[in-house]
Amino acid sequence: MHTTAEDRAETLHIDPRLLIEALDDPALVIDARGSVLCKNEQLDRLLSGLGAPSLPLTPEGDRVLLSLAPAAADVARIQAILSGEVDRAEIDLPDEGRGAPRWMLRGLACTIGGGRGALLRLIDGGERSVREHQRRCAQVVESMHLGCTFITLDDPEDDRSLRYVYMNRAAERIASRPTAAMLGRTMDESVPSLRQIGIPQRLAELIRCGGTDESEVIVPWEEGTRVMTTWSFAVGDRCAAVVYDDVTERRATEASLENARLLLDSIVEHLPLMLFVKDAAELRYVRVNKAFEEFHGHAPGELIGLCASDLLPPALAAKIDAESRAVLAGGVPVEVPELRVPSARFGDRIGRARFVPMEDAVGKGRYLLGLVEDITERKKIEDAQRQESILLETQRRLMELIQELSTPSIPIHPGILVVPLVGQMDSARGAQLVESLVAAVERHQAEFVIIDITGVTSVDTAVANHLLQATRAAGLLGAECSVVGASPSIARTVIELGIELGKLATHRDLQAGFRHALARKGYVISPRADRRA
């Protein structure tokens, strides 16, 4: 052991007799040769008693010789003090009959008449343990993150006499006040706001009656209200210890998390989708929402711990379990567009499902989230709409066919079209005539259009106007139009109504109209010679 400057600074320079008489522990002083210069009464009483320790010093007359056995190493440490190698040493002395050290010999170098000497002091091991325990407890209290305060009640009848006598570092930090500003002062002087919430009154009663108290209080602080969790207990007759923690931020966080949890639970419960969560190990339900429970006809909580095989036919359950394990193995969400599922309450239904692999907050537990939408009614509506669409398309095509048949365009010769009209002509058919005639002229590149009205029973002004519009439209495309087959009744109607056909060519019948068209194209028509001639 090396001597430090600090150790040498502590070497004693006082009368050894005065020193050992002032000590409460048994002590003696020896010189550099090991001679006993003096000892106090406590040592005499100890050596004469039955519990005397085995000292590494053997009395011989008025000298104490340094024994070489059985504690040669301990003796060597005392010799080191006398020789000046070290200035202090501590030696545990065995308690004969117990084995464990009961006494400790503490040696300290001192100056005796200008020479080297040593003060040897015996310290009871039990007292030492108590002091060491107290020291360690004090270290624990000082180092813990919880605030610790000791308060005394000077007047048992007056809670205003509560006075701070100790605060650890955490208490100083939590209170945001230096210890010096609170120790020795009453609670009402240091933190007047505590009386508003009854803290002094409760602590005084606790000290009077004993026991413990645990509570959470909202403390009005200068910086704002703080939430404190406190543990209080009586210590001795007039003292109480208060251990506390500022949990303001923790409670705010817990409240925020609880609000978020309640919001999430509300969303999950009111989703218009069926929701379930399965564990990855056994694919058992660990969470389901109200819609899922109602679909399967179960009360809240009854489905937790069950499997798909408990709710569905074996083949369907096995298929869903296989898809679930595939999703968990792949680690990516999978959507099933159409899934037929029997319901205990609603019968066979059609669902659209989405399976999502998940992990818990710490990444240890694995789960499967399932979202199922009942699309049965939508499928019915979609099927009905599809059937309606097919029917409307069929009707549309039929109407087009009817329209085409009502105003057919027949090419009878290159560049010559015949448009036969049959039945009652009205405004709708007249408008259709215009549209179909223009399309036919463009499609067949017609030069001449013969409109045959032989089969028309009657016409009016509107029909005549549509007929004129049709011929004008065809004329704009380069086709020359003529009307054939007008019956006497239609001719009289045209005259009576004063319908002006303008330059529209008319012919008695289709044959005459066809000859006219051929002649306009430059063909010469001659009678066929009789082959018998």
C-alpha positions in Angstrom: 0.0 0.0 0.0 1.5 3.4 -1.0 1.4 6.5 1.1 -0.3 9.5 -0.4 0.2 13.1 0.4 -3.3 13.3 1.6 -2.7 10.3 4.0 0.5 12.0 5.4 -1.4 15.2 5.9 -3.7 13.3 8.3 -0.8 12.0 10.6 -1.7 13.0 14.2 0.5 15.4 16.2 -1.3 15.5 19.6 -0.8 14.0 23.0 -1.7 10.3 22.6 -3.2 10.1 26.1 -5.6 12.9 25.4 -6.5 11.3 22.1 -7.3 7.8 23.3 -9.2 9.1 26.3 -11.5 11.1 24.0 -12.3 8.0 22.0 -15.4 5.8 22.7 -13.7 2.7 21.3 -11.0 0.6 23.0 -7.6 2.1 21.9 -3.9 2.1 22.7 -0.8 3.9 21.4 2.5 2.1 20.6 5.9 3.4 19.6 8.1 2.3 16.8 9.5 -0.6 18.8 6.0 -1.9 19.7 6.0 -0.7 23.3 2.6 0.3 24.7 2.8 3.9 25.6 -0.8 4.2 26.8 -4.2 2.6 26.6 -7.6 3.8 27.6 -10.1 2.3 30.1 -12.3 0.8 27.4 -9.4 -1.4 26.3 -8.7 -2.5 29.9 -12.3 -3.5 30.3 -12.3 -5.3 27.0 -9.1 -7.3 27.7 -10.3 -8.4 31.1 -13.7 -9.6 29.8 -14.6 -12.9 28.3 -15.1 -11.6 24.9 -11.6 -10.2 24.4 -10.5 -10.4 20.8 -7.4 -12.2 19.6 -5.0 -9.3 19.0 -2.0 -9.7 16.7 -0.1 -8.3 19.7 1.1 -10.4 22.6 1.5 -8.7 26.0 4.8 -9.2 27.8 5.4 -6.9 30.7 4.9 -3.3 29.7 5.8 -4.1 26.0 3.6 -5.5 23.3 5.7 -7.8 21.0 4.6 -8.2 17.4 3.5 -11.9 17.1 4.4 -13.8 14.0 1.5 -16.3 14.3 -1.3 -16.8 13.7 -1.8 -13.5 12.0 1.5 -12.8 10.4 0.0 -10.9 7.5 -1.9 -8.6 9.8 1.2 -8.0 12.0 3.1 -7.2 8.8 0.6 -4.4 8.1 1.1 -2.9 11.6 4.8 -3.1 11.1 4.3 -1.3 7.8 2.7 1.6 9.7 5.6 1.7 12.3 8.2 1.6 9.5 6.5 4.4 7.6 5.6 2.4 4.5 1.9 3.2 5.1 0.0 5.6 7.3 -3.1 3.5 8.0 -4.4 0.0 7.9 -7.6 -1.9 8.8 -7.4 -5.5 10.1 -10.4 -7.9 10.7 -9.8 -9.9 13.9 -11.4 -13.4 14.0 -13.9 -14.1 16.8 -12.8 -17.4 18.3 -15.7 -19.8 18.4 -17.6 -18.1 15.5 -15.0 -17.7 12.8 -16.5 -14.6 11.4 -14.8 -11.2 12.2 -16.4 -9.5 15.1 -13.8 -6.8 15.7 -11.8 -4.6 13.4 -8.4 -3.2 14.4 -7.8 0.2 12.8 -4.2 1.5 12.8 -3.2 5.1 12.2 0.3 6.5 12.1 1.1 9.2 14.6 4.1 11.1 15.9 5.3 10.2 19.5 7.8 12.5 21.0 9.2 13.3 17.6 9.4 9.6 16.6 7.1 7.3 14.7 4.3 5.5 16.4 0.8 4.1 15.8 -2.7 4.6 17.3 -4.5 1.2 17.4 -8.3 1.4 17.7 -10.6 -1.6 18.2 -14.1 -1.2 16.5 -17.0 -3.5 17.2 -17.8 -5.4 14.0 -21.6 -5.3 14.7 -21.5 -1.5 15.0 -19.4 -1.3 11.9 -22.0 -3.4 10.0 -24.8 -1.1 11.2 -22.8 2.0 10.1 -22.0 0.3 6.7 -25.7 -0.6 6.2 -26.7 3.0 7.0 -24.1 4.3 4.6 -25.4 2.1 1.8 -29.0 2.9 2.5 -28.1 6.6 2.3 -26.3 6.0 -1.0 -29.4 4.2 -2.4 -31.7 7.0 -1.3 -29.5 9.6 -2.8 -29.1 7.8 -6.1 -32.7 6.7 -6.7 -34.8 8.6 -9.3 -37.8 8.9 -6.8 -37.9 11.9 -4.6 -37.5 11.1 -0.9 -38.2 13.7 1.8 -38.2 13.4 5.6 -40.5 15.7 7.5 -40.8 16.2 11.3 -43.9 17.3 13.2 -42.5 19.7 15.8 -45.8 20.2 17.6 -48.0 17.0 17.6 -51.1 19.2 17.8 -50.2 21.6 15.0 -49.9 20.4 11.4 -48.4 23.8 10.5 -45.3 22.7 12.4 -44.3 20.1 9.7 -40.7 20.9 8.8 -38.4 19.5 6.1 -35.3 17.8 7.5 -34.0 15.9 4.5 -34.4 15.8 0.7 -32.5 13.7 -1.7 -31.2 14.9 -5.1 -34.3 13.5 -7.0 -36.6 15.5 -4.6 -34.7 18.6 -5.4 -35.0 18.0 -9.1 -38.8 17.2 -8.9 -39.5 20.2 -6.7 -37.4 22.5 -8.9 -36.1 24.0 -5.7 -32.6 23.9 -4.1 -32.4 21.8 -0.9 -31.1 24.8 1.0 -34.3 26.7 0.3 -36.4 24.1 1.9 -34.5 22.3 4.7 -35.4 23.7 8.1 -38.5 25.4 6.8 -42.0 24.4 7.4 -44.1 22.9 4.6 -46.4 25.9 4.6 -43.5 28.2 4.1 -41.9 26.2 1.3 -44.9 25.0 -0.7 -48.1 26.8 0.5 -50.2 25.2 -2.3 -49.9 21.8 -0.6 -52.4 22.8 2.1 -55.0 23.4 -0.6 -55.1 19.7 -1.3 -54.8 18.6 2.3 -51.2 17.2 2.2 -50.0 18.7 5.6 -53.2 17.6 7.3 -52.8 14.0 6.1 -49.1 13.8 7.0 -49.7 15.1 10.5 -52.4 12.5 11.0 -50.2 9.8 9.6 -47.4 10.7 12.1 -49.8 10.7 15.0 -51.5 7.4 14.1 -48.7 5.6 12.3 -49.2 3.4 9.2 -48.7 4.1 5.6 -50.5 5.9 2.8 -50.3 5.6 -1.0 -52.1 8.1 -3.2 -51.9 10.1 -6.4 -52.5 13.8 -6.1 -52.6 16.7 -8.4 -50.3 19.4 -7.0 -50.9 23.1 -7.9 -47.3 24.2 -8.7 -46.1 27.6 -9.8 -45.3 26.2 -13.2 -48.7 24.5 -13.5 -50.4 21.5 -12.0 -48.4 18.3 -11.7 -49.5 14.8 -11.0 -47.6 13.0 -8.2 -47.7 9.5 -7.0 -46.8 9.4 -3.3 -45.9 6.7 -0.7 -45.9 8.1 2.9 -45.1 6.2 6.1 -44.4 7.2 9.7 -40.7 7.0 10.9 -40.2 7.2 14.7 -42.4 9.3 16.9 -42.6 12.6 15.1 -41.2 12.0 11.6 -42.6 10.8 8.3 -40.9 9.8 5.1 -42.5 10.7 1.8 -41.4 9.0 -1.4 -42.9 10.4 -4.6 -42.6 10.5 -8.3 -43.7 13.1 -10.9 -45.9 11.1 -13.2 -47.4 14.1 -15.1 -45.9 13.2 -18.5 -46.6 9.5 -17.9 -50.2 10.1 -17.1 -50.6 12.4 -20.1 -49.1 9.7 -22.3 -51.2 7.0 -20.8 -54.3 9.1 -21.3 -53.3 9.8 -24.9 -52.7 6.1 -25.5 -56.0 5.2 -23.8 -57.9 7.7 -26.0 -56.2 6.3 -29.0 -57.1 2.7 -28.0 -60.7 3.7 -27.3 -60.9 5.4 -30.7 -59.3 2.4 -32.5 -61.7 0.0 -30.7 -64.7 2.2 -31.7 -63.5 2.2 -35.3 -63.0 -1.5 -35.3 -66.3 -2.2 -33.7 -68.3 0.0 -36.1 -66.5 -1.0 -39.3 -68.9 -2.0 -42.0 -66.5 -4.9 -42.6 -66.0 -8.2 -40.7 -62.6 -8.0 -38.9 -60.7 -10.8 -37.2 -57.1 -11.3 -35.9 -55.6 -14.8 -35.6 -52.4 -15.9 -33.9 -49.8 -17.3 -36.4 -49.2 -20.5 -34.3 -52.6 -22.1 -34.2 -54.7 -19.7 -36.3 -57.0 -19.0 -33.3 -59.1 -15.9 -33.1 -57.6 -13.4 -30.7 -59.7 -10.4 -31.8 -63.0 -10.1 -33.7 -65.4 -7.2 -34.2 -69.1 -6.9 -33.8 -69.9 -7.5 -37.5 -67.9 -10.7 -37.5 -69.7 -12.0 -34.4 -73.1 -11.1 -35.7 -72.3 -12.8 -39.0 -71.6 -16.1 -37.3 -74.4 -15.7 -34.7 -72.3 -15.5 -31.6 -72.4 -13.2 -28.5 -69.5 -10.9 -27.8 -66.3 -12.7 -26.7 -67.5 -16.2 -27.6 -65.3 -16.5 -30.7 -62.0 -15.7 -28.9 -59.8 -18.9 -28.9 -61.8 -20.7 -31.6 -60.6 -21.7 -35.0 -62.1 -21.5 -38.5 -63.0 -25.2 -38.2 -65.3 -24.4 -35.3 -67.4 -22.1 -37.5 -67.1 -23.3 -41.1 -67.5 -26.6 -43.0 -64.3 -28.7 -42.9 -63.3 -28.2 -46.6 -63.8 -24.5 -46.5 -62.0 -24.1 -43.1 -59.1 -26.1 -44.4 -58.9 -23.9 -47.5 -59.0 -20.7 -45.5 -56.3 -22.0 -43.1 -54.1 -23.0 -46.0 -54.5 -19.5 -47.5 -53.8 -17.9 -44.1 -50.5 -19.9 -43.7 -49.5 -19.0 -47.2 -50.0 -15.3 -46.4 -48.0 -15.6 -43.2 -45.2 -17.4 -45.0 -45.1 -14.9 -47.9 -45.2 -11.8 -45.6 -47.4 -9.8 -48.1 -51.1 -9.0 -48.1 -53.4 -11.2 -50.3 -56.8 -10.3 -51.6 -59.5 -13.0 -52.4 -62.0 -11.3 -54.8 -64.8 -13.8 -54.1 -65.3 -16.2 -51.2 -68.5 -18.1 -50.5 -69.1 -18.4 -46.8 -72.2 -19.9 -44.9 -73.6 -17.7 -42.2 -75.5 -19.1 -39.2 -77.7 -16.0 -39.3 -77.9 -14.9 -42.9 -77.4 -18.2 -44.9 -74.9 -18.5 -47.7 -73.1 -15.3 -48.4 -70.5 -14.0 -50.8 -67.5 -12.1 -49.3 -64.4 -10.3 -50.6 -61.5 -11.0 -48.2 -58.1 -9.4 -47.6 -55.5 -11.2 -45.4 -52.6 -9.1 -44.0 -49.6 -10.5 -42.0 -48.8 -8.4 -38.9 -46.3 -8.3 -36.0 -46.8 -6.9 -32.5 -45.2 -3.7 -31.2 -42.0 -5.5 -30.2 -41.7 -7.6 -33.3 -42.1 -11.0 -31.4 -45.7 -12.1 -31.9 -47.0 -12.7 -35.4 -50.7 -12.4 -36.4 -53.0 -12.5 -39.4 -55.5 -9.7 -39.9 -58.5 -10.5 -41.9 -61.0 -8.1 -43.5 -64.1 -9.5 -45.1 -66.7 -7.5 -46.9 -70.2 -9.0 -47.5 -70.8 -8.3 -51.2 -73.8 -10.6 -51.6 -76.3 -7.8 -52.2 -73.9 -6.0 -54.4 -73.4 -9.1 -56.5 -77.2 -9.4 -56.8 -77.5 -5.8 -57.9 -74.5 -6.2 -60.3 -76.0 -9.4 -61.7 -79.4 -7.6 -62.1 -77.7 -4.6 -63.7 -75.8 -6.9 -66.0 -79.0 -8.7 -67.1 -80.7 -5.4 -67.6 -77.8 -4.2 -69.6 -77.9 -7.3 -71.8 -81.7 -6.8 -72.2 -81.3 -3.2 -73.1 -78.6 -4.0 -75.6 -80.9 -6.7 -77.2 -83.7 -4.2 -77.3 -81.4 -1.6 -78.9 -80.3 -4.0 -81.6 -83.8 -5.1 -82.2 -85.0 -1.5 -82.6 -82.1 -0.9 -85.0 -83.2 -4.0 -86.9 -86.8 -2.8 -87.0 -85.7 0.6 -88.1 -83.6 -0.9 -90.8 -86.5 -3.0 -91.9 -88.9 -0.1 -91.8 -86.7 2.0 -94.0 -84.6 -0.6 -95.9 -82.1 0.6 -98.6 -81.8 -1.9 -101.4 -79.1 -1.5 -104.1 -80.6 -2.9 -107.4 -78.0 -1.7 -109.8 -74.5 -0.1 -109.4 -75.2 3.5 -108.2 -79.0 3.0 -107.9 -80.8 2.5 -104.5 -84.4 1.6 -103.9 -85.9 2.7 -100.5 -89.3 1.0 -100.1 -91.6 2.5 -97.5 -94.4 0.3 -96.0 -97.2 1.0 -93.6 -98.2 4.1 -91.7 -95.8 7.0 -91.9 -95.5 9.3 -88.9 -93.0 11.9 -87.7 -90.7 9.3 -86.0 -90.5 7.2 -89.2 -90.0 10.4 -91.2 -87.0 11.4 -89.1 -85.6 7.9 -89.3 -86.0 8.0 -93.1 -83.7 11.1 -93.3 -81.0 9.4 -91.1 -81.0 6.0 -92.8 -81.2 7.5 -96.3 -78.1 9.7 -95.8 -76.2 6.7 -94.3 -77.2 4.4 -97.2 -76.2 7.0 -99.9 -72.8 7.3 -98.3 -72.3 3.6 -97.8 -73.3 2.6 -101.3 -72.0 5.7 -103.1 -75.4 6.0 -104.8 -76.1 8.3 -107.7 -79.8 7.7 -107.8 -82.3 7.0 -105.0 -85.8 5.7 -105.8 -88.2 6.2 -102.8 -91.1 3.7 -103.3 -94.2 4.8 -101.3 -96.5 2.2 -102.9 -97.0 0.6 -99.5 -97.7 3.8 -97.6 -101.3 4.2 -96.6 -101.3 7.9 -95.8 -99.1 11.0 -95.5 -99.4 14.4 -93.8 -97.6 17.6 -93.9 -94.9 16.5 -91.4 -94.3 13.3 -93.3 -94.1 15.2 -96.6 -91.6 17.6 -95.0 -89.4 14.7 -93.8 -89.6 13.2 -97.3 -88.4 16.5 -98.8 -85.6 16.8 -96.2 -84.4 13.3 -97.0 -84.2 14.0 -100.7 -82.4 17.3 -100.1 -79.9 15.6 -97.8 -79.3 12.9 -100.4 -79.0 15.6 -103.0 -76.2 17.3 -101.0 -74.3 14.1 -101.2 -74.7 14.0 -105.0 -77.6 11.6 -105.3 -80.7 12.4 -107.4 -83.9 11.3 -105.7 -87.3 10.4 -107.2 -90.6 9.2 -105.6 -92.6 6.4 -107.2 -95.8 4.5 -106.4 -98.0 7.3 -105.0 -101.6 6.1 -104.7 -104.5 8.3 -105.8 -105.4 8.9 -102.2 -102.0 10.1 -101.3 -102.0 12.3 -104.5 -105.3 13.9 -103.4 -103.9 14.5 -99.9 -100.9 16.2 -101.2 -103.1 18.5 -103.4 -105.6 19.2 -100.6 -102.9 20.0 -98.1 -101.0 22.2 -100.6 -97.8 20.3 -100.1 -95.2 21.6 -102.5 -92.8 18.8 -103.7 -90.7 21.3 -105.6 -88.4 19.8 -108.2 -88.8 16.3 -106.7 -89.2 13.9 -109.6 -92.1 11.5 -109.4 -93.0 8.3 -111.4 -95.9 6.1 -111.6 -94.2 2.9 -110.3 -90.8 1.4 -109.5 -90.3 0.2 -113.1 -90.7 3.7 -114.5 -88.4 5.1 -111.9 -85.8 2.5 -112.6 -86.0 3.2 -116.4 -85.6 6.9 -115.6 -82.5 6.2 -113.5 -81.0 4.0 -116.1 -81.6 6.6 -118.8 -80.0 9.2 -116.6 -76.9 6.9 -116.4 -76.8 6.7 -120.2 -78.3 3.3 -120.7 -80.6 2.7 -123.7 -83.6 0.4 -123.0 -85.0 -1.4 -126.0 -87.7 -4.1 -126.3 -86.4 -7.7 -126.3 -86.7 -9.4 -129.7 -89.1 -12.4 -129.8 -86.8 -15.5 -130.0 -89.5 -17.5 -131.9 -89.3 -15.0 -134.7 
